[in-house]
């Protein structure tokens, strides 16, 4: 009897030595956690265990299924026609399961971006379109805030410059939660909106834009900042973006002289808190600039991939008259604009972008293997 199932479900090769090392590491971490160890070591190992356990479970399941298939192969070689028929009937389902597990394992073994688990600094700036662009920037900020809530993250507006008719000329928010950068990093770029503004009497559709920048929160160890490279000025809070007007100089402007990057923070009444938030944003900007420089060195390789991080790249269009959202990088269109703007269906776009990115990484891994 020809083994047709084998033709449809080819055996997937996995790096067995790497899988063995992963299983050994999992067992070692479990053994360490069962001993008396320092609290900081316990926390570190617990995080590692939580990270590798899902892939270890898949490896064990994959090998169990592989063993079952080997058993069926023995049955197919049996002279009893009934035994051969039973084995042949069961084998395709098991091979499909093995292939699915192998795919999940390959994805899990892709090298992770070191910043994926970090919190995010989210910058949204109104672009072309005047007042309508500022209103759209406000819509985008609310979209991300609501999406963050669906993920169990915390979102805090840390700086804002209000638009004359509402919305924001510029808004900066901090989004805190595990995996925030992994999910949001593909949102960097130009977002375009097509709709009839509330102030438009003739019903003419306007096109406006806003730019989104997603920066991983950088830590002291990521970026070295010399005090001599900083110029720090204090001033009274107020004007666009000020949430209060007071008589104390609580607002802070930090200038990083070598790069020319300027950060202004005035949302808090405390000068100390404004300075701390300004430094956090400055670190994120400096780290992002370094990442962008490194990415530019691989621009030719990355040009066809999702998530280049190019701020000038038009990545998505929100067309209100047609109720559709189109992500131009992966040619994905959803007729769910209200749900996307509400943050409910944004995850569908983010998941599709993540899948495309993983596919590109898998192809690159296969090409270099």
C-alpha positions in Angstrom: 0.0 0.0 0.0 1.6 3.4 -1.0 2.1 5.8 1.8 0.1 8.7 0.4 0.0 10.4 3.8 3.7 10.8 3.8 3.6 12.7 0.5 1.2 15.2 2.0 2.9 15.6 5.3 6.7 15.5 4.8 8.8 15.0 7.9 9.9 18.3 9.2 13.5 18.6 10.3 14.0 20.4 13.6 17.3 21.2 15.3 17.2 18.2 17.7 20.4 19.2 19.5 18.9 22.6 20.3 15.7 20.9 21.5 17.7 18.6 23.8 19.6 21.6 25.2 16.3 23.4 25.8 14.8 20.4 27.7 18.0 20.1 29.8 17.9 23.7 30.7 14.2 23.5 31.6 15.0 20.6 34.0 17.9 22.4 35.5 15.9 25.6 36.1 13.1 23.5 37.8 15.7 21.8 40.0 17.2 25.2 41.0 13.8 26.6 41.9 13.2 23.7 44.2 16.3 24.6 46.2 16.9 27.4 48.7 18.1 30.3 46.5 18.3 34.1 46.8 15.0 36.0 46.1 16.4 37.9 43.1 17.7 34.6 41.6 14.3 33.0 42.3 12.5 35.8 40.4 15.0 35.6 37.5 14.7 31.9 37.1 10.9 32.0 37.5 10.7 34.4 34.6 12.9 32.1 32.5 10.8 29.1 33.4 7.6 30.8 32.4 9.2 31.8 29.1 10.6 28.4 28.1 7.8 26.1 29.5 5.4 26.6 26.6 8.0 25.6 24.0 9.2 22.7 26.1 5.6 21.4 26.3 5.4 21.6 22.5 8.7 19.8 22.1 7.5 17.0 24.4 4.2 16.8 22.5 6.0 16.8 19.1 8.3 13.9 20.2 5.3 11.9 21.6 3.5 12.3 18.3 6.6 11.3 16.4 6.9 8.2 18.5 3.2 7.4 17.8 3.9 7.7 14.1 6.9 5.4 14.3 4.6 2.9 16.0 2.1 3.2 13.1 4.9 2.7 10.6 5.6 -0.6 12.3 1.9 -1.5 12.0 1.9 -0.6 8.3 4.6 -3.2 7.9 2.5 -5.8 9.6 1.3 -8.7 7.3 -2.2 -8.3 8.7 -4.2 -6.2 6.2 -6.6 -5.1 9.0 -3.8 -3.7 11.1 -2.3 -2.0 8.1 -5.6 -0.3 7.3 -6.1 0.9 10.9 -2.5 2.4 10.9 -2.9 4.0 7.5 -6.2 5.6 8.6 -4.7 7.1 11.7 -1.5 8.3 10.3 -2.5 11.5 8.3 -4.1 13.1 11.4 -1.0 12.5 13.5 1.3 13.8 10.7 -0.8 16.9 10.5 -0.5 17.4 14.3 3.3 16.8 14.1 3.7 19.4 11.3 1.6 22.0 13.3 3.7 21.4 16.4 6.9 21.7 14.4 5.8 25.0 13.0 5.0 26.3 16.5 8.4 25.1 17.7 10.2 26.8 14.8 8.4 30.1 15.6 9.3 29.8 19.3 13.0 29.3 18.4 13.2 32.5 16.3 15.6 34.8 18.1 13.6 37.4 20.0 14.0 41.1 19.8 15.6 42.0 23.1 13.2 44.9 23.5 10.0 42.9 22.9 9.0 42.7 26.6 9.7 46.4 27.3 7.2 49.2 28.0 6.6 51.7 25.2 6.8 55.4 24.7 4.2 56.2 22.1 4.4 59.5 20.2 1.6 60.7 18.0 2.0 63.9 15.9 -0.6 65.6 13.7 0.6 65.8 10.1 -0.9 67.2 7.0 -4.6 68.3 7.3 -4.6 71.0 10.0 -7.3 70.8 12.6 -8.6 67.5 11.1 -5.2 66.0 11.5 -5.1 66.9 15.2 -8.6 65.4 15.7 -7.3 62.2 14.0 -4.2 62.1 16.2 -6.6 62.2 19.2 -8.6 59.3 17.7 -5.4 57.3 17.3 -4.4 57.9 20.9 -7.7 56.7 22.1 -7.5 53.7 19.9 -4.2 52.7 21.4 -5.4 53.4 25.0 -8.4 51.2 24.4 -6.3 48.5 22.8 -3.9 48.7 25.8 -6.9 48.1 28.1 -7.8 44.9 26.2 -4.3 43.6 26.8 -4.3 44.4 30.5 -1.7 47.2 30.0 -1.6 50.6 31.6 -1.6 53.7 29.5 -0.6 57.2 30.8 -0.6 60.4 28.9 2.7 62.1 29.9 2.8 65.1 27.5 0.3 66.7 25.1 -0.2 69.8 23.0 -3.9 70.3 22.3 -5.3 71.1 18.9 -7.4 74.2 18.4 -10.6 72.2 17.6 -9.8 69.2 19.8 -7.5 66.3 19.5 -3.7 66.8 19.7 -1.0 68.5 17.7 1.3 66.1 19.6 0.8 63.6 22.3 3.2 61.3 24.1 2.0 58.4 26.2 3.7 55.6 28.2 2.2 52.2 27.8 3.3 49.7 30.5 2.7 46.0 30.2 4.5 42.8 29.3 5.1 42.5 25.6 3.9 46.0 24.8 6.7 46.7 22.3 6.4 43.3 20.7 2.7 44.1 19.9 3.0 47.8 19.0 6.3 48.1 17.2 4.7 47.7 13.8 2.6 50.8 14.4 5.4 53.2 13.6 4.8 55.2 10.4 2.3 57.5 8.8 -1.4 56.8 9.4 -3.8 58.4 6.9 -7.5 59.2 7.4 -10.1 59.9 4.7 -13.4 61.3 6.0 -15.8 64.3 6.0 -14.8 66.7 8.8 -17.5 67.9 11.1 -16.8 71.5 10.0 -17.2 70.6 6.3 -20.6 71.8 5.1 -20.4 70.5 1.5 -19.8 66.9 2.5 -16.4 66.8 0.8 -14.0 64.1 1.9 -10.7 65.3 3.3 -7.4 63.4 3.6 -5.3 64.0 6.7 -2.4 62.2 8.3 -0.7 61.6 11.7 2.7 60.1 12.4 3.1 57.4 15.1 6.4 56.5 16.6 6.7 53.6 19.0 9.9 53.6 21.1 10.9 50.8 23.5 11.5 52.2 27.0 15.2 52.3 27.5 17.0 51.7 30.8 20.1 53.3 32.2 22.2 50.3 31.0 20.9 50.7 27.4 22.0 54.3 27.0 25.0 56.1 28.6 24.2 59.8 29.0 26.8 62.1 30.3 25.7 65.0 32.5 28.0 67.3 30.6 26.0 66.5 27.4 22.8 67.9 28.9 21.3 71.4 29.2 18.4 71.5 31.6 16.1 74.5 31.7 13.1 75.1 34.0 10.1 77.2 33.2 6.5 77.7 34.2 4.0 75.2 33.0 1.2 76.5 30.8 0.3 77.1 27.2 -0.5 74.3 24.7 -0.3 71.0 26.5 -0.2 72.4 30.0 -2.8 70.9 32.3 -2.4 73.7 34.8 -0.9 77.2 35.1 1.1 77.8 38.3 3.6 80.3 39.6 6.4 77.8 40.1 8.9 76.7 37.5 7.9 73.0 37.4 8.2 72.4 33.6 11.5 71.0 32.4 13.2 71.2 29.0 16.1 68.8 28.5 18.5 69.3 25.6 20.9 66.5 24.6 23.6 68.7 23.1 25.4 66.0 20.9 22.3 64.8 19.2 20.2 68.0 19.3 17.2 66.1 20.8 15.0 68.3 22.9 12.4 67.0 25.4 9.9 69.2 27.2 7.8 67.8 30.1 5.3 69.9 31.9 2.3 67.7 32.8 3.3 67.2 36.5 3.3 69.8 39.2 6.6 68.4 40.5 9.7 69.6 38.8 11.4 66.4 40.0 8.8 64.2 38.3 8.9 66.2 35.1 12.6 65.8 35.0 12.4 62.0 35.6 9.9 61.6 32.8 11.9 63.9 30.4 15.0 61.8 31.0 13.0 58.5 30.4 11.8 59.9 27.1 15.2 61.1 26.1 16.7 57.7 26.8 14.0 56.1 24.6 14.7 58.6 21.8 18.5 58.1 21.9 18.1 54.3 22.0 15.6 54.4 19.1 18.0 56.5 17.1 20.8 53.9 17.6 18.4 51.1 16.7 17.4 53.0 13.5 21.0 53.5 12.6 21.7 49.8 12.9 18.6 48.9 11.0 19.6 51.3 8.2 22.7 49.2 7.7 20.4 46.3 6.8 18.0 48.4 4.8 18.3 46.4 1.6 17.7 43.1 3.4 14.7 44.5 5.4 13.1 46.5 2.6 10.5 43.9 1.9 9.8 43.1 5.5 7.2 44.3 7.9 8.2 46.8 10.6 11.1 48.7 9.1 10.2 51.5 11.5 10.5 54.2 8.8 8.5 57.2 10.2 7.9 58.5 6.7 6.4 55.3 5.4 2.6 55.4 4.9 1.5 52.3 6.5 -2.3 52.4 6.9 -5.4 54.2 5.7 -8.6 54.7 7.6 -11.4 55.3 5.1 -14.6 56.4 7.0 -17.0 56.7 4.0 -16.3 53.0 3.1 -15.8 51.8 6.7 -12.5 50.2 5.9 -9.0 50.1 7.2 -6.2 49.1 4.9 -2.7 48.2 6.0 -0.5 48.8 2.9 2.5 46.7 4.0 0.6 43.4 3.9 -2.3 44.5 1.6 -4.8 43.7 4.4 -8.2 45.4 4.3 -10.8 45.1 7.1 -14.3 46.5 6.8 -14.3 47.0 10.5 -13.3 50.6 10.9 -15.5 51.4 13.9 -14.2 48.4 15.8 -10.6 49.2 14.8 -10.8 52.8 16.0 -12.4 51.6 19.2 -9.3 49.4 19.8 -11.4 46.2 19.6 -10.3 44.9 16.2 -6.9 46.5 16.1 -5.5 43.2 17.4 -6.5 41.5 14.1 -4.2 43.9 12.2 -1.4 43.5 14.7 -1.7 39.7 14.7 -1.5 39.7 10.8 1.6 41.9 10.9 3.2 39.7 13.5 2.5 36.6 11.4 4.0 38.2 8.3 7.0 39.3 10.2 7.5 35.8 11.6 7.2 34.3 8.1 9.9 36.6 6.9 12.2 35.6 9.8 11.5 31.9 9.2 12.4 32.4 5.5 15.6 34.2 6.5 16.5 31.4 9.0 15.8 28.7 6.3 17.9 30.6 3.8 20.9 30.9 6.1 20.6 27.3 7.3 
